[in-house]
Amino acid sequence: MAPKTKKLTHQVTLELTAGNAPVVDLGKMLGQTGVNLVEIKKAYDAATAAQRGDIVPVVVSVFEDRSFDLRLKTPPTSFLIKKALGDKGSARPGHEVAGKLTKDQLREIAERKLPDLNTSDVDAAMRTIAGTARSMGVVVVD
């Protein structure tokens, strides 16, 4: 006989601080599912301890027996660009320049985001990241 598969009841995507997920945010989104929030926090914090301080999105799948599964994603592109620049984006993109991103920084961000993008080509990923940077008022220089 084939093993029984668990029935998925809820699936939620959260953007939490790596290594220190606030239980309040977990409770807001997952409280109605009846899953053990402390166990989710412990599992998330353990899985993201190496990336402490970053924003790491996670997809939490809750099954009908109140068990859960965590699937980590890469940090948002805008967060990685801000981290590379050391400050925030422009208040008026297209009018004010928030900073300059080098091709090497762009390649580093693209390689980190590659697993979550819809391409396997680094050059295409760099163009996607450059578009996000432009929308934030960041100029890409050689």
N, C-alpha and C positions, 0 to 999 in steps of 0.2 A: 504494500500500500504506500501511496505517496504521503509524505508528511504534510500535515495541515499548515496552511499559510495563515498568518495572523491577518485579521481584518483591520485596515487602516480607518481610524475614525476622525482624526484631525491632522492637518499638516500646516505648520506655521513657520514663516521665515522671520527671524529676529536679527537685529544688528546690535550686538553687545560688546562691551569692552573685554578684550581678551584677558584671561587670568583672573578676572574679578567681576563676574556677571552679577548685576543687582537683582536680588530676589523680587523686588517690587516690580520691575519690568517683566520678569518671568510670570509673576502672579497675574498681572494685567492681561497677558496674552494666553496663558495656559491654565489659569485658575479653574475655568469651567470644565476642563477635561478630566479633572480628578487625579492627574498624574502627580507623583511626588516631586515637588519643585526643588527640594533640597538635593535630591539625587541628580536631577538635571543640572543644577548649578555645579555640583561636584564634578560631574562628568565633563561639562563644558570647560570649567576652570582647569582641569587636569589636561584636557586635550589642547588648550590654547596657552598653556603656561609659558611656552617658548616665545610667544608673540605678545607678551604682556604690554599693555598700553595701546595696542592697535585696536581698531574696530574690526571684528571678525564676524561676518554674517554666519548664521547657522540655520539649517532647516530641521525643525523638530517634528518628527513623525510620531504620533501617539496612536497606539493600537487599542483594540477593544478590551484587552485584558489589563489595560493601564500601563503597559510597558512602553518604552520609547526608544527611538533611534535618532542619533544626531549625525548630521552631514554638514561638515564645515566647508565654507567657501573662502575665496580670497577676499581681502579687504576691498572696499569700494575704490574705484579709480580716483575719484575726487579726493579721498582721504590720502591715497598714496602720493598724489601730486602735491597736496598741501604739505605732506610730510617731507617730500623732497625739497620743496621751496622753503620750508620753515615758517610759513605763515599762511594766511587765508587767501582766497581768490579775490577778484576785483568786484567792487560794488556795482560797477558799470562796465561789463565786458564789451569789448569793441571800442570803448572810449578811453578806458584807463587800463594800463598794463599792471598786472599784479606781480609779475616776476618773469624770470626767464628759465626755461628748462633746456638742458643740453640734450643732444642726441643720445649720449651714454645713459643719462638719467631716464630718458624716454624708453630706451631699450631695456633697461633694468626693470622698469614698471611693467612693460609689455610682457617680459618673460615671466614675471610673477603672476600676472593676470591671465596668462595663456590657458590654464586649465578651465577657466570659467567663460572664456570667449568662444564665439562660434567660428573660430578659425584655428588652424594649426600652424599658420605661417607667421613668423615673428614680424615681418615687414608689414603685413596687413594689421596685425595687432598694434604695431607702433602707430599706424595711421589712425586707428580707432582711438587710441590714447591721446594722440595729438588733437583730435577733434574735441575730446572732452576738455583738454587743456585750453583750447581756443575758447570754448564756451565759458570757461572760468576766468578769461582775461589773461591767460598765461601764454607767452610767446615761446615757440620752440626755435632754438638757435643751433648752429653747427658747432 
